[in-house]
C-alpha cells in the first residue's frame, strides 16, 4: 500500500512538472519574439520575465550553483519525507512542492534563471510575476500548514 501511495505522489510530481514545463515553453515561444504582453483579463497579463532568485524574486544575486544545490537538497529531503509519510494530504502537499521545485530547478539548469509569465495586478499594483511551479509550491506549502495546524497527531513510520 505504501508503494502505491508513493507512486501516486510521483504521478502528481510528474503532472506538476509537465504542465509547468509545457506552459513555460508556450510563454517563451509566444511572448519573446517580439517581446510582448498579452492581456488575459483586466487583472491578469502574460508577460515573459526571467527570475534569477527564488519565488517572487527573493535572494537574487546568489551564485546559480548555490540556488541549484539548495533546491536539490530540499527536494531530496521532501522526497524522503514523502516516501515515509502515510498521510495522503501530506503526501499530496509534498508532491506539489517537489513538482514545482523540480520545474524551477530544470529552468535554472537550462536557462540560468526561472521562466515566469503570470502577472496579476490590481489598481496599478502588480504581484511579482510567477509561474505554474510557483503556484504548485504555494498550494503545497499552504496544505502543509493546514495539515500541521489541523491534521492531528500522525506517525511518519
ROSE-4610 file (N, C-alpha, C; in Angstrom, 1 decimal, always signed):
// ROSE-4610
residu = [X/X/X/X/X/X/X/X/X/X/X/X/X/X/X/X/X/X/X/X/X/X/X/X/X/X/X/X/X/X/X/X/X/X/X/X/X/X/X/X/X/X/X/X/X/X/X/X/X/X/X/X/X/X/X/X/X/X/X/X/X/X/X/X/X/X/X/X/X/X/X/X/X/X/X/X/X/X/X/X/X/X/X/X/X/X/X/X/X/X/X/X/X/X/X/X/X/X/X/X/X/X/X/X/X/X/X/X/X/X/X/X/X/X/X/X/X/X/X/X/X/X/X/X/X/X/X/X/X/X/X/X/X/X/X/X/X/X/X/X/X/X/X/X/X/X/X/X/X/X/X/X/X/X/X/X/X/X/X/X/X/X/X/X/X/X/X/X/X/X/X/X/X/X/X/X/X/X/X/X/X/X/X/X/X/X/X/X/X/X/X/X/X/X/X/X/X/X/X/X/X/X/X/X/X/X/X/X/X/X/X/X/X/X/X/X/X/X/X/X/X/X/X/X/X/X/X/X/X/X/X/X/X/X/X/X/X/X/X/X/X/X/X/X/X/X/X/X/X/X/X/X/X/X/X/X/X/X/X/X/X/X/X/X/X/X/X/X/X/X/X/X/X/X/X/X/X/X/X/X/X/X/X/X/X/X/X/X/X/X/X/X/X/X/X/X/X/X/X/X/X/X/X/X/X/X/X/X/X/X/X/X/X/X/X/X/X/X/X/X/X/X/X/X/X/X/X/X/X/X/X/X/X/X/X/X/X/X/X/X/X/X/X/X/X/X/X/X/X/X/X/X/X/X/X/X/X/X/X/X/X/X/X/X/X/X/X/X/X/X/X/X/X/X/X/X/X/X/X/X/X/X/X/X/X/X/X/X/X/X/X/X/X/X/X/X/X/X/X/X/X/X/X/X/X/X/X/X/X/X/X/X/X/X/X/X/X/X/X/X/X/X/X/X/X/X/X/X/X/X/X/X/X/X/X/X/X/X/X/X/X/X/X/X/X/X/X/X/X/X/X/X/X/X/X/X/X/X/X/X/X/X/X/X/X/X/X/X/X/X/X]
num = [1/1/1/2/2/2/3/3/3/4/4/4/5/5/5/6/6/6/7/7/7/8/8/8/9/9/9/10/10/10/11/11/11/12/12/12/13/13/13/14/14/14/15/15/15/16/16/16/17/17/17/18/18/18/19/19/19/20/20/20/21/21/21/22/22/22/23/23/23/24/24/24/25/25/25/26/26/26/27/27/27/28/28/28/29/29/29/30/30/30/31/31/31/32/32/32/33/33/33/34/34/34/35/35/35/36/36/36/37/37/37/38/38/38/39/39/39/40/40/40/41/41/41/42/42/42/43/43/43/44/44/44/45/45/45/46/46/46/47/47/47/48/48/48/49/49/49/50/50/50/51/51/51/52/52/52/53/53/53/54/54/54/55/55/55/56/56/56/57/57/57/58/58/58/59/59/59/60/60/60/61/61/61/62/62/62/63/63/63/64/64/64/65/65/65/66/66/66/67/67/67/68/68/68/69/69/69/70/70/70/71/71/71/72/72/72/73/73/73/74/74/74/75/75/75/76/76/76/77/77/77/78/78/78/79/79/79/80/80/80/81/81/81/82/82/82/83/83/83/84/84/84/85/85/85/86/86/86/87/87/87/88/88/88/89/89/89/90/90/90/91/91/91/92/92/92/93/93/93/94/94/94/95/95/95/96/96/96/97/97/97/98/98/98/99/99/99/100/100/100/101/101/101/102/102/102/103/103/103/104/104/104/105/105/105/106/106/106/107/107/107/108/108/108/109/109/109/110/110/110/111/111/111/112/112/112/113/113/113/114/114/114/115/115/115/116/116/116/117/117/117/118/118/118/119/119/119/120/120/120/121/121/121/122/122/122/123/123/123/124/124/124/125/125/125/126/126/126/127/127/127/128/128/128/129/129/129/130/130/130/131/131/131/132/132/132/133/133/133/134/134/134/135/135/135/136/136/136/137/137/137/138/138/138/139/139/139/140/140/140/141/141/141/142/142/142/143/143/143/144/144/144/145/145/145/146/146/146/147/147/147/148/148/148/149/149/149/150/150/150/151/151/151/152/152/152/153/153/153/154/154/154/155/155/155/156/156/156/157/157/157]
x = [+0.8/+0.0/+0.9/+2.0/+2.8/+3.4/+3.8/+4.5/+3.5/+2.2/+1.2/+0.9/+0.9/+0.7/+1.8/+3.1/+4.2/+4.2/+3.7/+3.6/+2.6/+1.5/+0.6/+1.3/+2.1/+2.9/+3.8/+4.4/+5.3/+4.5/+3.2/+2.4/+2.0/+1.7/+1.5/+2.7/+3.9/+5.1/+5.2/+5.0/+5.2/+4.1/+2.9/+1.9/+2.3/+2.6/+3.0/+4.2/+5.2/+6.4/+6.1/+5.3/+4.9/+4.1/+3.1/+2.3/+3.2/+4.0/+4.9/+5.8/+6.5/+7.4/+6.7/+5.5/+4.8/+4.3/+3.8/+3.3/+4.5/+5.6/+6.8/+7.3/+7.3/+7.7/+6.7/+5.4/+4.4/+4.7/+5.0/+5.3/+6.5/+7.6/+8.8/+8.5/+7.8/+7.6/+6.6/+5.6/+4.6/+4.8/+5.7/+5.9/+7.3/+8.2/+9.6/+9.9/+9.3/+9.7/+8.5/+8.1/+8.7/+8.2/+9.0/+8.7/+7.4/+6.4/+5.1/+4.3/+3.3/+2.4/+1.0/+0.4/-0.9/-1.8/-2.8/-3.8/-4.9/-4.9/-5.9/-7.2/-7.1/-8.3/-7.9/-8.8/-8.5/-7.5/-7.3/-6.4/-5.2/-5.1/-4.0/-3.5/-2.2/-1.5/-0.5/-0.1/+1.0/+2.2/+3.3/+4.5/+5.7/+6.7/+7.9/+8.8/+9.2/+10.2/+11.1/+12.4/+13.4/+13.8/+13.6/+13.9/+15.1/+16.2/+17.4/+17.3/+16.4/+16.2/+15.3/+14.7/+13.7/+12.3/+11.3/+9.9/+9.8/+9.1/+8.8/+10.0/+11.1/+12.3/+13.2/+12.9/+13.8/+15.2/+16.1/+17.5/+18.2/+17.8/+18.5/+19.9/+20.8/+22.2/+23.1/+22.4/+23.2/+23.8/+24.9/+25.5/+24.6/+24.4/+23.5/+23.7/+24.9/+25.2/+24.6/+24.6/+24.1/+22.6/+21.9/+20.4/+20.1/+20.9/+20.7/+20.9/+22.0/+22.3/+21.3/+20.9/+19.9/+18.6/+18.1/+16.9/+16.9/+18.0/+18.2/+18.2/+18.8/+18.9/+17.5/+16.8/+15.4/+14.5/+14.6/+13.8/+14.0/+15.3/+15.6/+15.0/+15.2/+14.6/+13.1/+12.4/+11.0/+10.6/+11.4/+11.1/+11.2/+12.2/+12.3/+11.1/+10.7/+9.6/+8.3/+8.2/+7.0/+7.0/+8.2/+8.3/+7.8/+8.2/+7.9/+6.5/+5.8/+4.5/+3.5/+2.5/+1.3/+0.1/+0.2/-0.9/-1.0/-2.2/-2.4/-2.3/-2.9/-2.8/-1.4/-0.7/+0.7/+1.5/+1.3/+2.0/+1.7/+0.4/+0.0/+0.7/+0.7/+1.3/+2.8/+3.5/+4.9/+5.1/+4.3/+4.4/+4.2/+3.3/+3.1/+4.4/+4.9/+6.1/+7.3/+7.5/+8.6/+8.4/+7.2/+7.0/+7.3/+6.9/+7.2/+8.7/+9.3/+10.8/+11.6/+11.2/+11.9/+11.7/+10.5/+10.3/+11.2/+11.3/+12.1/+13.6/+13.9/+15.3/+15.8/+14.9/+15.2/+15.4/+14.6/+14.8/+16.1/+16.5/+17.8/+18.9/+18.8/+19.9/+19.9/+18.7/+18.6/+18.9/+18.3/+18.3/+19.1/+19.6/+20.3/+19.3/+18.0/+17.0/+15.7/+14.7/+13.4/+12.5/+11.8/+10.8/+9.5/+9.2/+7.9/+7.1/+5.8/+5.0/+3.6/+3.1/+1.8/+1.9/+1.3/+1.3/-0.1/-0.3/-1.5/-1.4/-2.5/-2.4/-3.8/-3.8/-5.0/-4.7/-5.4/-5.3/-3.9/-3.2/-1.8/-0.7/-1.1/-0.2/+0.0/+1.2/+1.5/+2.1/+1.5/+2.1/+3.4/+4.4/+5.6/+5.2/+5.7/+5.4/+5.8/+5.0/+5.2/+4.8/+4.9/+4.6/+3.8/+3.6/+2.8/+3.6/+4.9/+5.7/+5.5/+5.6/+5.5/+4.1/+3.1/+1.7/+1.6/+2.2/+2.2/+2.9/+4.0/+4.8/+4.0/+3.3/+2.5/+1.3/+0.6/-0.5/+0.0/+1.1/+1.7/+2.1/+2.7/+3.0/+1.8/+0.7/-0.5/-1.1/-1.1/-1.6/-0.7/+0.6/+1.4/+1.1/+0.8/+0.4/-0.9/-1.9/-3.2/-3.1/-2.3/-2.1/-1.4/-0.4/+0.3/-0.6/-1.5/-2.4/-3.6/-4.2/-5.4/-5.4/-4.2/-4.1/-4.1/-3.9/-3.8/-2.4/-2.3/-1.0/-1.0/+0.1/+0.2/+1.6/+1.7/+3.0/+3.6/+4.9/+5.5/+6.2/+5.9/+6.6/+5.7]
y = [-1.2/+0.0/+1.3/+1.2/+2.4/+2.7/+1.7/+1.9/+2.5/+2.0/+2.5/+4.0/+4.3/+5.7/+6.6/+6.1/+6.8/+7.0/+6.0/+6.1/+7.3/+7.4/+8.5/+9.8/+9.9/+11.1/+11.4/+10.4/+10.5/+11.0/+10.5/+10.9/+12.4/+12.9/+14.3/+15.1/+14.7/+15.4/+15.5/+14.4/+14.4/+15.3/+15.3/+16.2/+17.7/+18.0/+19.4/+19.8/+19.0/+19.3/+19.4/+18.5/+18.5/+19.8/+20.1/+21.3/+22.5/+22.6/+23.7/+23.9/+22.9/+23.0/+23.3/+22.7/+23.0/+24.5/+25.0/+26.4/+27.4/+27.0/+27.9/+27.9/+26.7/+26.7/+27.5/+27.5/+28.3/+29.8/+30.1/+31.5/+32.0/+31.2/+31.7/+31.8/+30.9/+30.9/+32.1/+32.3/+33.3/+34.7/+34.9/+36.2/+36.8/+36.1/+36.6/+37.2/+36.8/+37.3/+37.8/+39.0/+40.1/+40.0/+40.7/+40.8/+41.5/+40.8/+41.5/+41.1/+41.8/+41.5/+41.1/+40.0/+39.6/+39.9/+40.7/+41.0/+39.8/+39.1/+37.9/+38.4/+39.1/+39.7/+41.1/+41.8/+43.2/+43.1/+41.9/+41.8/+40.8/+40.3/+39.3/+39.5/+39.5/+39.5/+38.4/+38.0/+37.1/+38.0/+37.9/+38.7/+37.8/+37.8/+37.0/+37.7/+37.0/+37.5/+36.4/+36.7/+35.8/+36.1/+35.1/+35.3/+34.5/+35.2/+34.5/+34.1/+34.6/+34.3/+33.2/+33.1/+32.1/+32.7/+32.0/+32.5/+34.0/+34.7/+36.1/+37.0/+36.5/+37.3/+37.4/+36.6/+36.6/+36.0/+36.5/+36.0/+36.2/+37.2/+37.4/+37.8/+37.5/+37.8/+36.7/+35.6/+34.5/+33.7/+33.1/+32.3/+31.2/+31.0/+30.0/+28.6/+28.2/+26.9/+26.7/+27.9/+27.8/+27.6/+28.3/+28.1/+26.7/+26.1/+24.8/+23.8/+23.9/+23.0/+23.0/+24.2/+24.3/+23.7/+24.0/+23.5/+22.0/+21.4/+20.0/+19.3/+19.9/+19.3/+19.3/+20.4/+20.5/+19.5/+19.4/+18.5/+17.0/+16.7/+15.3/+15.1/+16.0/+15.9/+15.7/+16.5/+16.4/+15.1/+14.6/+13.3/+12.2/+12.2/+11.2/+11.3/+12.6/+12.8/+12.2/+12.4/+11.9/+10.4/+9.8/+8.3/+7.8/+8.5/+8.0/+8.2/+9.2/+9.6/+8.6/+8.4/+7.6/+8.5/+9.8/+10.7/+11.2/+11.0/+11.3/+12.8/+13.6/+15.1/+15.6/+15.1/+15.5/+15.0/+13.8/+13.3/+14.2/+14.5/+15.4/+16.8/+17.3/+18.6/+18.6/+17.5/+17.4/+17.2/+16.4/+16.2/+17.5/+18.3/+19.6/+20.5/+20.5/+21.3/+20.7/+19.4/+18.8/+19.0/+18.8/+19.0/+20.4/+21.4/+22.8/+23.1/+22.5/+22.8/+22.2/+21.0/+20.4/+21.2/+21.7/+22.5/+23.7/+24.4/+25.6/+25.3/+24.1/+23.6/+23.4/+22.7/+22.5/+23.8/+24.8/+26.1/+26.7/+26.6/+27.2/+26.5/+25.2/+24.4/+24.7/+24.9/+25.2/+26.6/+27.5/+29.0/+29.8/+29.3/+30.1/+31.0/+30.9/+31.6/+30.9/+31.3/+30.6/+31.5/+30.8/+31.4/+31.8/+33.0/+33.5/+34.1/+34.1/+34.7/+35.1/+34.8/+35.2/+36.5/+37.5/+38.8/+39.2/+39.2/+39.6/+41.0/+41.8/+43.2/+43.7/+44.7/+45.4/+46.8/+47.7/+49.2/+49.7/+49.2/+49.6/+48.9/+48.0/+47.2/+45.9/+45.5/+44.2/+43.2/+42.1/+41.0/+40.6/+40.1/+39.6/+38.5/+38.6/+37.6/+36.2/+35.2/+33.9/+32.9/+31.6/+30.5/+29.4/+28.3/+27.2/+26.5/+26.4/+25.8/+26.5/+27.9/+28.7/+28.5/+28.4/+28.1/+26.8/+25.8/+24.4/+24.5/+25.1/+25.2/+26.0/+27.0/+27.8/+27.0/+26.3/+25.4/+24.3/+23.7/+22.6/+23.1/+24.3/+24.9/+25.2/+25.7/+26.0/+24.7/+23.7/+22.4/+21.8/+22.0/+21.6/+22.4/+23.7/+24.5/+24.0/+23.8/+23.3/+22.0/+21.1/+19.8/+19.9/+20.8/+20.9/+21.5/+22.4/+23.1/+22.2/+21.5/+20.8/+19.3/+18.8/+17.3/+16.4/+16.9/+16.0/+15.3/+14.4/+13.7/+12.5/+12.4/+11.3/+10.8/+9.5/+8.9/+8.9/+9.1/+9.0/+7.7/+6.7/+5.4/+4.5]
z = [+0.0/+0.0/+0.0/+0.8/+0.9/-0.5/-1.2/-2.5/-3.5/-3.5/-4.4/-4.1/-2.8/-2.4/-2.8/-2.7/-3.2/-4.7/-5.4/-6.9/-7.2/-6.4/-6.6/-6.5/-5.5/-5.3/-6.5/-7.0/-8.2/-9.4/-9.5/-10.6/-10.5/-9.3/-9.0/-9.4/-9.0/-9.3/-10.8/-11.5/-13.0/-13.7/-13.2/-13.7/-13.5/-12.3/-12.0/-12.9/-12.9/-13.7/-15.2/-15.7/-17.1/-17.5/-16.7/-17.0/-16.9/-15.9/-15.7/-16.9/-17.3/-18.4/-19.7/-19.9/-21.1/-21.2/-20.1/-20.1/-20.2/-19.6/-19.8/-21.2/-21.9/-23.3/-24.1/-23.8/-24.6/-24.3/-23.1/-22.7/-23.5/-23.5/-24.1/-25.6/-26.2/-27.6/-28.0/-27.2/-27.5/-27.1/-26.1/-25.6/-25.9/-26.5/-26.6/-27.9/-29.0/-30.3/-31.1/-31.1/-30.3/-28.9/-28.0/-26.6/-26.4/-25.8/-25.7/-24.4/-24.2/-23.0/-23.6/-23.1/-23.5/-22.4/-22.5/-21.5/-21.6/-20.5/-20.4/-19.8/-18.7/-18.0/-17.6/-17.0/-16.5/-15.3/-14.8/-13.6/-13.8/-15.1/-15.3/-16.7/-16.8/-18.1/-18.2/-19.4/-19.6/-20.1/-19.4/-19.7/-19.4/-20.3/-20.0/-19.1/-18.0/-17.1/-16.7/-16.4/-16.0/-14.6/-13.7/-12.3/-11.8/-11.6/-11.1/-9.6/-8.9/-7.5/-7.3/-6.1/-5.8/-6.0/-5.4/-5.6/-5.3/-6.2/-6.1/-6.1/-6.7/-6.8/-5.6/-4.6/-3.4/-3.6/-2.9/-3.0/-4.3/-5.1/-6.3/-6.0/-6.9/-6.7/-6.2/-5.7/-5.2/-6.4/-6.2/-7.3/-7.7/-9.0/-9.5/-8.9/-8.7/-8.2/-6.7/-6.0/-4.6/-4.7/-5.6/-5.8/-6.2/-7.1/-7.6/-6.5/-5.8/-4.7/-3.6/-3.2/-2.1/-2.5/-3.8/-4.3/-4.4/-4.9/-5.0/-3.6/-2.6/-1.3/-0.6/-0.8/-0.2/-0.9/-2.2/-3.0/-2.5/-2.3/-1.9/-0.5/+0.4/+1.7/+1.7/+0.9/+0.8/+0.2/-0.8/-1.4/-0.3/+0.6/+1.6/+2.6/+2.9/+3.7/+3.1/+1.8/+1.0/+1.1/+0.9/+1.0/+2.3/+3.4/+4.7/+5.2/+4.7/+5.3/+4.9/+5.7/+5.4/+5.2/+5.4/+5.3/+3.8/+3.3/+1.8/+1.6/+2.5/+2.2/+2.3/+3.3/+3.4/+2.2/+1.7/+0.5/-0.7/-0.9/-2.0/-1.9/-0.7/-0.5/-0.8/-0.4/-0.7/-2.1/-2.8/-4.2/-5.0/-4.6/-5.3/-5.1/-3.9/-3.7/-4.5/-4.5/-5.3/-6.8/-7.3/-8.7/-9.1/-8.3/-8.6/-8.5/-7.5/-7.3/-8.4/-8.8/-10.0/-11.2/-11.5/-12.6/-12.6/-11.5/-11.4/-11.5/-10.9/-11.0/-12.4/-13.2/-14.6/-15.3/-15.1/-15.7/-15.3/-14.1/-13.6/-14.4/-14.5/-15.2/-16.7/-17.4/-18.8/-19.2/-18.4/-18.8/-17.8/-16.7/-15.7/-14.9/-15.1/-14.4/-14.6/-13.7/-13.8/-14.8/-15.6/-16.5/-15.8/-15.7/-15.1/-16.2/-16.0/-17.1/-16.6/-15.4/-14.9/-14.1/-14.6/-13.9/-13.5/-12.1/-11.5/-11.1/-11.3/-10.9/-10.5/-9.6/-9.1/-8.8/-9.4/-9.1/-9.2/-10.3/-10.5/-9.7/-8.8/-8.0/-8.7/-9.0/-9.7/-8.7/-8.5/-7.8/-8.5/-7.9/-8.6/-9.6/-10.8/-11.9/-11.4/-11.7/-11.3/-12.4/-12.0/-13.0/-12.3/-13.0/-12.5/-11.4/-11.5/-10.4/-9.1/-9.2/-8.0/-7.4/-8.3/-7.8/-7.1/-7.6/-7.0/-5.7/-5.6/-4.4/-3.3/-3.7/-2.8/-2.3/-3.2/-2.8/-1.8/-2.2/-1.3/+0.0/+0.1/+1.4/+2.2/+1.6/+2.3/+2.8/+2.1/+2.5/+3.7/+3.6/+4.7/+6.0/+5.9/+7.0/+7.6/+6.7/+7.1/+7.8/+7.3/+7.9/+9.2/+9.4/+10.6/+11.7/+11.3/+12.3/+12.6/+11.6/+11.9/+11.6/+11.3/+10.9/+12.1/+13.2/+14.4/+14.4/+15.4/+15.6/+14.6/+13.8/+12.9/+12.9/+12.6/+12.6/+11.1/+11.0/+9.7/+9.4/+10.3/+10.1/+9.3]
